[in-house]
């Protein structure tokens, strides 16, 4: 089983073109992949979702979208543009900023400079910074900037923390750093789930953002129809469901397909990934925003499909949950993903600051659905504050308010799709689809509708 994190990684120099970045994505091995362990003890390496989705790296200061288009032929966005695009400013004016709420982010190894980097990011865009609470789970090794596995996760950490903060600037952030990224046996994914369960049991965190995923087909026993290796890892999510903690996961960057166990080759058929496919998790897919420098849309959102594509499709492990009965004509008898989508395209990526790599300190443009999940975690923190309590597992409410007018759900239906690596995907059409889920959000209306639905849930 291979865990791909869903977002940044193959770094192009500031003078590189998008075409060079594409070539790098095709030829470069993903960071952190090791040789297979003996068959008796299946082991897999977790690779940050952000790997492969950074075109611009180590720039001295952020540029405007117009400048990015001229220099690199991509759009690039800052948090002030996101505030306009997602209609967040009216919420902030009402005092709904995430205050009193806590976002938990889980990443292997973390980043030694994450607090400094968030402070620089916040100052650049006039945001209040926040003190990150670090939780080291297991014997986290000293950070080595020459270790590509660690730097990949550090890039993921920077992206996760800064995107969550961009949307919910007054929310507290708890960063869980786990000791290894191997994902079978007693470490890796079990380690991540143990950390999550511990925090849930101790009342830490209202929403958990997971920017990683592993193709269902790569779990031990899958090919024999034995899904116990996945189902035995669900304990943290079951606990979260009981304690009304919202759990999010990136839907992946492989469109309707995803990576095989080698971490480099894509399946030539439609597959799905866990934990995004878990019915106790809200799966966060990807869109491409088309904004001007003020953050206003110049055309409607599209499906993220450039240097990766928004993950989506039918689970081969989980049957259709009750909350998707209203979209059974789309998902059939299986759990369908994603549920909802946020910005993820690299052409339209987010400015992120990092200094963990002394050879490339500065600003990057990053994308992938590992951008989308922390963005949406900020939305949940706002809804928690607006409701005055945790909104908890939102899947029932999400599909319930889909039928309401003025729910804040914005349909993505421009006919673009998440076909990728030769595997035909799904089109963004009217209503729910397996390219963007129910669509994206107008935060002012969505936060209010979600808070109200949670009161009656």
C-alpha positions in Angstrom: 0.0 0.0 0.0 1.3 3.4 -0.9 0.2 6.6 0.8 0.3 9.6 -1.4 -0.1 13.0 0.2 -2.1 15.1 -2.1 -0.3 18.4 -3.1 3.3 19.9 -3.6 6.8 18.3 -4.2 8.7 18.3 -7.5 10.1 21.8 -7.2 10.9 23.8 -10.3 13.3 26.7 -10.1 11.9 30.2 -10.2 12.9 30.5 -13.9 11.4 27.1 -14.8 8.4 26.9 -17.1 5.3 24.9 -16.5 6.4 22.6 -19.3 9.5 21.7 -17.4 7.5 21.0 -14.3 5.3 18.7 -16.3 8.4 16.8 -17.5 9.6 16.6 -13.9 6.3 15.2 -12.8 6.4 12.5 -15.4 10.0 11.4 -14.8 10.8 12.0 -11.1 10.2 9.3 -8.5 8.0 10.3 -5.6 10.0 11.3 -2.5 10.3 8.7 0.2 9.5 5.5 -1.7 11.7 2.6 -0.4 12.2 -0.9 -1.6 9.4 -3.3 -0.6 9.7 -5.1 2.8 9.3 -8.9 3.0 5.9 -10.1 1.9 5.2 -11.5 5.4 5.2 -7.9 6.8 3.6 -5.6 4.3 5.1 -2.1 4.6 4.3 1.0 2.7 5.8 4.5 2.6 3.6 7.5 3.2 4.5 10.3 0.7 3.1 13.8 1.2 0.1 14.5 -0.9 1.8 17.7 -1.9 4.5 15.8 -3.7 4.5 16.7 -7.4 2.4 19.7 -7.2 4.7 22.7 -6.7 5.7 24.6 -9.8 7.3 27.6 -8.2 9.8 27.2 -5.3 11.8 29.6 -3.2 10.6 33.0 -4.6 11.6 36.1 -2.6 8.1 37.5 -2.3 4.6 36.6 -3.6 3.6 37.9 -7.0 0.2 38.9 -8.4 -1.8 36.5 -10.5 -1.0 38.7 -13.5 2.7 38.5 -12.8 2.5 34.7 -12.3 0.7 34.3 -15.7 3.4 36.3 -17.4 6.3 34.6 -15.6 5.2 31.0 -15.3 1.9 30.7 -17.3 -0.1 29.8 -14.2 -2.4 31.7 -11.9 -1.4 32.1 -8.2 -3.6 33.1 -5.4 -3.2 34.6 -1.9 -5.5 34.3 1.2 -7.0 37.7 0.5 -8.2 36.5 -2.9 -9.7 33.3 -1.2 -11.5 35.6 1.2 -13.4 37.2 -1.7 -13.8 34.0 -3.7 -15.4 32.1 -0.9 -17.3 35.1 0.5 -15.5 35.0 3.9 -15.2 38.7 4.7 -18.9 39.1 5.8 -18.4 36.3 8.3 -15.2 37.9 9.7 -17.1 41.2 10.1 -19.7 39.3 12.2 -16.8 38.0 14.4 -17.0 34.5 12.9 -13.2 33.9 12.6 -12.8 30.4 14.1 -12.2 31.9 17.6 -12.5 29.3 20.3 -12.2 26.4 17.9 -9.3 24.0 17.2 -8.1 22.4 14.0 -6.0 19.3 14.2 -3.5 18.6 11.3 -1.7 15.3 11.1 1.6 15.0 9.2 4.6 12.7 9.5 7.8 14.5 10.8 6.3 18.0 10.6 8.5 21.0 10.0 11.0 22.5 12.3 10.2 26.0 11.1 6.4 25.8 11.0 5.7 28.5 13.6 8.2 31.0 12.1 6.8 30.3 8.6 3.2 30.8 9.7 4.3 34.1 11.3 5.9 35.3 8.1 2.9 34.2 6.0 0.5 36.0 8.4 2.5 39.2 8.4 2.8 39.2 4.6 -1.0 39.3 4.2 -2.0 41.2 7.3 -3.4 38.2 9.2 -3.2 37.7 12.9 -0.8 34.8 13.6 -1.5 32.0 16.0 0.6 29.9 18.3 0.7 26.3 16.9 0.6 23.6 19.5 3.0 20.8 18.6 2.2 17.2 19.5 5.1 14.8 18.8 3.7 11.2 18.5 6.3 8.6 18.9 10.1 9.1 18.6 10.1 11.8 15.9 13.7 11.9 14.5 15.6 15.1 14.2 14.8 17.0 11.0 17.2 16.4 8.1 16.8 18.9 5.2 18.7 16.5 3.0 16.1 13.7 3.6 13.5 14.0 0.7 10.9 12.1 2.8 11.2 14.6 5.6 11.3 17.7 3.3 8.2 16.4 1.4 6.3 16.1 4.6 7.6 19.5 5.8 6.2 21.1 2.6 2.9 19.4 3.3 3.0 20.7 6.8 3.6 24.3 5.7 0.7 24.1 3.2 -1.7 22.5 5.7 -1.1 25.0 8.5 -1.1 28.1 6.3 -4.3 27.1 4.4 -6.2 26.3 7.6 -5.1 29.6 9.1 -6.0 31.5 5.9 -9.7 30.6 6.3 -10.1 30.5 10.1 -7.5 33.1 11.3 -8.5 32.9 14.9 -8.8 29.2 15.2 -6.2 27.3 17.3 -4.0 24.8 15.4 -2.7 21.6 16.8 -0.1 20.0 14.6 0.5 16.2 15.2 3.9 15.1 14.0 4.3 11.3 13.7 7.6 9.5 13.8 7.4 7.5 10.5 5.6 7.6 7.2 5.5 3.8 6.7 1.9 2.8 6.8 1.4 -0.8 7.6 2.2 -3.1 10.6 2.3 -1.2 13.9 3.5 2.2 12.6 2.6 4.7 9.9 -1.2 4.7 9.4 -1.9 2.9 12.7 0.4 5.5 14.3 -1.6 8.3 12.7 -4.9 6.8 13.8 -3.6 6.2 17.3 -2.6 9.9 17.6 -6.0 11.0 16.3 -7.9 8.8 18.7 -5.8 10.0 21.7 -6.6 13.7 20.9 -10.2 12.9 20.3 -10.5 11.0 23.6 -8.8 14.0 25.4 -11.1 16.6 23.9 -8.4 18.2 21.7 -9.7 19.4 18.4 -13.0 20.1 16.7 -12.0 19.1 13.2 -9.2 16.9 11.9 -7.6 17.5 8.4 -5.8 14.6 6.7 -3.9 15.4 3.5 -2.9 11.8 2.8 -4.4 8.7 1.3 -3.7 5.2 0.1 -5.3 3.4 -2.8 -7.7 0.9 -1.5 -6.4 -1.8 -3.9 -2.9 -1.6 -2.2 -4.1 -2.7 1.2 -3.2 -6.3 2.2 -6.1 -8.7 1.4 -7.9 -6.4 -1.0 -7.3 -8.7 -4.0 -8.9 -11.5 -2.1 -11.9 -9.5 -1.1 -10.7 -9.2 2.5 -11.0 -5.5 3.5 -10.2 -6.1 7.2 -6.8 -4.2 6.9 -8.8 -1.1 6.1 -11.7 -1.7 8.4 -9.4 -2.4 11.4 -8.0 1.2 11.0 -11.3 2.9 11.4 -11.3 3.2 15.1 -10.2 6.8 15.3 -13.1 7.8 12.9 -15.6 5.8 14.9 -14.4 7.6 18.0 -14.7 11.0 16.2 -18.2 10.2 15.2 -19.2 9.5 18.8 -17.5 12.6 20.1 -18.8 14.9 17.3 -15.4 15.7 15.8 -15.4 16.4 12.1 -13.0 14.3 10.1 -11.8 15.4 6.6 -9.5 13.8 4.0 -8.2 14.8 0.6 -9.8 12.9 -2.2 -6.4 12.4 -4.0 -4.7 13.8 -7.0 -5.0 10.9 -9.4 -8.5 11.7 -10.8 -10.5 8.5 -11.2 -7.4 6.4 -10.7 -4.5 6.5 -8.2 -1.1 5.1 -7.5 -0.1 1.5 -7.3 2.0 0.1 -4.4 5.3 1.2 -6.1 4.3 4.9 -5.6 5.0 5.7 -9.2 2.7 3.8 -11.5 -1.0 4.5 -11.8 -3.7 1.8 -12.1 -5.2 1.6 -15.6 -8.7 1.4 -14.2 -10.9 3.4 -11.8 -9.9 3.0 -8.2 -10.4 5.0 -4.9 -8.3 5.8 -1.8 -8.7 5.6 1.9 -9.4 7.4 4.2 -11.2 9.6 1.8 -13.5 6.7 0.8 -14.5 6.1 4.4 -18.2 7.0 5.1 -17.2 8.4 8.5 -14.9 10.9 6.7 -15.9 13.9 4.5 -14.0 13.6 1.3 -12.6 16.9 0.0 -12.1 17.1 -3.8 -10.5 19.8 -5.9 -11.5 22.7 -8.1 -9.8 25.2 -10.3 -10.5 28.8 -9.4 -10.5 31.5 -12.1 -10.0 34.8 -10.2 -8.7 38.3 -10.9 -6.3 39.9 -8.5 -9.1 41.1 -6.3 -10.4 37.5 -5.9 -13.5 37.9 -8.0 -14.4 35.1 -10.3 -13.8 35.8 -14.0 -15.6 32.5 -14.8 -17.1 29.6 -12.8 -15.0 27.0 -11.1 -13.7 24.0 -13.0 -12.6 20.5 -12.0 -8.9 20.5 -10.8 -7.1 18.8 -13.7 -3.7 20.1 -14.5 -0.6 18.7 -12.7 -2.8 16.1 -11.1 -6.6 15.8 -11.0 -9.2 15.8 -8.2 -9.7 12.3 -6.9 -13.2 10.8 -7.2 -15.2 7.7 -7.9 -16.7 4.7 -6.3 -15.2 2.9 -3.3 -14.5 -0.8 -3.8 -14.6 -1.3 0.0 -17.6 0.6 1.3 -21.2 0.3 0.1 -23.4 3.4 -0.4 -24.0 5.1 3.0 -27.4 6.3 3.8 -26.5 10.0 3.4 -25.8 9.3 -0.3 -29.2 7.6 -1.0 -30.3 10.9 -2.6 -27.6 10.6 -5.2 -27.8 6.8 -5.7 -28.4 7.5 -9.4 -24.8 8.7 -9.5 -22.9 6.6 -7.0 -24.9 3.3 -7.5 -24.5 0.8 -4.7 -21.1 2.1 -3.6 -19.7 5.0 -1.5 -18.9 7.8 -3.9 -16.3 10.5 -3.5 -15.7 13.4 -3.2 -18.3 15.0 -1.0 -17.4 18.7 -1.5 -14.5 20.5 -3.2 -12.2 23.5 -2.6 -9.3 25.1 -4.5 -6.6 22.5 -5.6 -5.4 23.3 -9.1 -1.7 24.0 -9.5 -2.7 26.5 -12.2 -4.4 28.6 -9.6 -2.2 27.4 -6.7 -1.7 29.0 -3.3 1.2 31.0 -2.1 2.9 29.2 0.8 6.0 30.3 2.8 8.6 27.9 4.1 12.1 28.0 5.4 12.8 24.4 6.5 15.1 23.9 3.5 18.0 26.3 3.8 18.6 26.0 0.0 15.1 27.1 -0.9 13.8 29.5 1.7 10.9 31.6 0.4 7.6 31.5 -1.3 6.2 28.5 -3.2 3.0 28.1 -5.3 1.4 24.8 -4.3 -1.8 22.9 -5.2 -3.4 19.5 -4.9 -6.3 18.3 -2.8 -4.0 18.5 0.2 -4.6 22.3 -0.2 -8.4 21.7 -0.3 -8.7 19.7 2.9 -7.1 22.3 5.2 -9.0 25.1 3.5 -12.3 23.2 4.3 -11.1 22.6 7.9 -11.2 26.3 8.3 -14.8 26.4 7.0 -15.7 23.8 9.6 -14.0 25.8 12.4 -16.2 28.8 11.3 -19.3 26.7 11.4 -18.4 25.3 14.8 -18.1 28.9 16.1 -21.3 30.0 14.5 -23.2 27.0 15.9 -21.7 27.4 19.3 -20.8 23.7 19.3 -19.1 21.1 17.2 -21.0 20.4 14.0 -19.5 16.9 14.1 -19.9 14.4 11.2 -21.3 16.7 8.5 -22.1 14.2 5.8 -25.8 13.9 6.6 -26.2 17.6 6.9 -24.2 18.3 3.7 -26.4 16.1 1.5 -29.5 17.3 3.4 -28.9 21.0 2.8 -28.0 20.2 -0.9 -31.8 20.2 -1.4 -32.3 23.6 0.1 -32.2 27.0 -1.6 -29.6 29.5 -0.4 -27.6 26.7 1.3 -24.3 28.1 0.2 -23.5 25.0 -1.9 -22.3 26.2 -5.3 -22.6 23.7 -8.0 -19.6 23.1 -10.3 -21.1 22.0 -13.6 -19.0 23.4 -16.4 -18.5 19.9 -18.1 -14.8 19.6 -17.2 -13.7 16.2 -15.8 -11.1 14.3 -13.7 -9.9 11.9 -16.3 -6.2 11.3 -15.6 -3.3 9.0 -16.7 -5.5 7.5 -19.5 -8.4 6.5 -17.1 -11.7 8.1 -18.0 -13.0 10.1 -15.1 -16.3 11.9 -14.3 -17.7 15.2 -15.5 -18.8 18.1 -13.5 -22.5 18.2 -14.3 -25.6 19.7 -12.6 -26.0 18.4 -9.1 -23.8 15.8 -7.4 -21.0 14.2 -9.4 -17.9 12.3 -8.7 -15.7 15.0 -10.0 -16.4 17.7 -7.4 -19.1 16.1 -5.2 -21.9 18.5 -4.3 -19.7 21.4 -5.6 -18.0 24.1 -3.6 -19.1 26.7 -1.1 -20.2 30.3 -0.6 -19.0 30.4 3.0 -21.4 33.1 4.3 -24.4 31.0 3.4 -22.9 27.6 3.8 -21.6 28.2 7.4 -25.0 29.5 8.4 -26.8 26.5 6.8 -24.4 24.0 8.3 -24.6 25.5 11.8 -28.4 25.4 11.5 -28.5 21.9 10.3 -26.3 20.7 13.1 -28.8 22.2 15.6 -31.5 19.9 14.3 -29.2 16.9 13.5 
